[in-house]
Amino acid sequence: MNRSSTDLPRRGARLLAAVLAAGTVVVGASTGAVAAGPGGAGGAGACAGSGPLPRSCAQPGDLIGVTLGELHPTQAVLGFDQVFYKLGRYGSDRDEAAGGFNKRFDDWCETNGQGEAASVSPGARLDDPASFSCTVPLGQETAKSIAPMKTAVIGPGGKLYLTDGHHTLTSFLEGPDGSTRLPIRLRVTDNFSSLSTTAFWQRMTAEKKVWLRDENNKPLGVEQLPDRLGITNFRDDPYRSLVYFTRDIGYEVPDGATEFLEFSWGSWLRGEHDAAAYDLTSPGPYLDLVRSASKSMAALAPDAVVDDGKTAAQLGRIAEWNGGKKETGGEFAKLGKPLTDAKPGKLAEALDYKARVEPALTCTTRITGTRNGPLTVTGGVTCVDRAALRGPVTVRAGAALVLTGSTLEGPLQADRAAGIHVCGSGVTGPLAISRTTGPVRLGGPGCTANSVTGAVVLTGNTGGVLLAANRITGPVACSGNLPAPDTTGRDNEVRGPRTGQCAGV
């Protein structure tokens, strides 16, 4: 789900009442503990007493501390351009230059149920909540501060299924100080931990707490959902981003917004406007599409059915396009302000970050599922997507490998390859890449960081090397790369010696 973080006072009041009625104690995000009211799903014995309790004890309305790596998505697609806007803003010093705090601190405080940032120490990081403070202290939450919090369902085995906030939390994860260990609090809406896995997904589907459509609006099975956050693990739906940019121009998020509101609008817009006919890397054409789409939304009759029985009025169709203002004013004018403006528009910041994302390679071979034994890539582009490889991988001259959301148990060796992209994956075994003529990506914009157990050796690569935010247990040695490896401002966590060009990564 992707509701607005706009203040929803009536919903917030109901949430606060539920929390107080349950007798919960709000816990800090850094603890990972859960506070549950009496009669938790984990049983009277397991849920009795105080202190950290099993997640299966959580009750609707409880506020729980989690880390991003614990969360399981309930949708398979994101609007990447929405995330790119946030990442562009988070990586900029514009807010600080204007005398304020970087937007990511405000967003974290809001998501954590604590208002906005109150103070930010020099060098503060989201993964260190003690380095900044919020306007609402822990334990003093209000209806207004609780309303924007993201939500989760407790599933079988106490697993946490995120049901709102996929874009926000992915932006935190991919941001300047993001990692799977970054803490945040969520509000529990349901505890289905007593159900079997089959019954759980039946209940989630029946209650529309999961979005089972792909980037082309085609049906998906629950087994096709990503198992963790990270932009690499999702598919990009340009219509979802389009809806985000039409907010407060063609629609506004209503009080008591329906589930997956933005996806419903996106489904309708897909039949009205061909996004592929516009250059979505250029501000002018992109703004033209936003203008056309938002005017179509505002022109709908209030009782027009948009998607899945929901009407335009239920989905927040705006009474007057752009709030009744001309194109030179209102939210539409704000959206289109260039990057050179003192207050750039969201579109300009999104496209500026998007330009830093290495283009995807066109796959000629795809590997999914489990594969045992050696893999040798001799030509073309082999894409390994959400797979488990058990055995050594060798990439020959002129060939390319794209490893996304996968695990590799065995060494990865490439010499004179055309390109190597490893994103959102876990590699056990040494990783040696030399003399690659195309891009080498190990993390960086649009590429979720990896976990590598073993040595990383990068030698003589000439197509550019991105080495950003990875967790590496082992030595890192780099030499002769032109240009030198780039961390894109996100240093790696390395447990081992760093030498040569990688001495400072």
GIVENNOR-V776265 format. One record per run of one state. SS is the DSSP state (helix for helix, strand for strand, loop for the rest). FROM is the first residue (numbers start at 1). LEN is the number of residues. If there is no record, write none. Layout:
ss from len
SS FROM LEN
SS FROM LEN
This chain:
ss from len
loop 1 8
helix 9 14
loop 23 32
helix 55 3
loop 58 5
strand 63 5
helix 68 3
strand 71 2
loop 73 2
strand 75 1
loop 76 1
strand 77 2
loop 79 1
helix 80 11
loop 91 3
helix 94 4
loop 98 5
helix 103 9
loop 112 5
strand 117 4
loop 121 8
helix 129 3
strand 132 3
loop 135 8
helix 143 5
loop 148 3
strand 151 4
loop 155 1
helix 156 3
loop 159 1
strand 160 3
loop 163 3
helix 166 9
loop 175 8
strand 183 9
loop 192 5
helix 197 10
loop 207 4
strand 211 1
loop 212 1
strand 213 1
loop 214 5
strand 219 1
loop 220 2
helix 222 3
loop 225 6
helix 231 3
loop 234 1
strand 235 2
loop 237 1
helix 238 8
loop 246 1
strand 247 1
loop 248 3
strand 251 1
loop 252 9
helix 261 10
loop 271 4
helix 275 3
loop 278 5
helix 283 17
loop 300 5
strand 305 3
loop 308 2
strand 310 2
loop 312 5
strand 317 1
loop 318 3
helix 321 4
loop 325 5
helix 330 6
loop 336 10
helix 346 9
loop 355 10
strand 365 8
loop 373 2
strand 375 3
loop 378 3
strand 381 10
loop 391 2
strand 393 3
loop 396 4
strand 400 5
loop 405 2
strand 407 3
loop 410 2
strand 412 4
loop 416 3
strand 419 5
loop 424 2
strand 426 3
loop 429 2
strand 431 4
loop 435 5
strand 440 3
loop 443 1
strand 444 1
loop 445 2
strand 447 1
loop 448 3
strand 451 3
loop 454 2
strand 456 4
loop 460 5
strand 465 3
loop 468 3
strand 471 3
loop 474 2
strand 476 4
loop 480 6
strand 486 1
loop 487 6
strand 493 3
loop 496 2
strand 498 3
loop 501 5
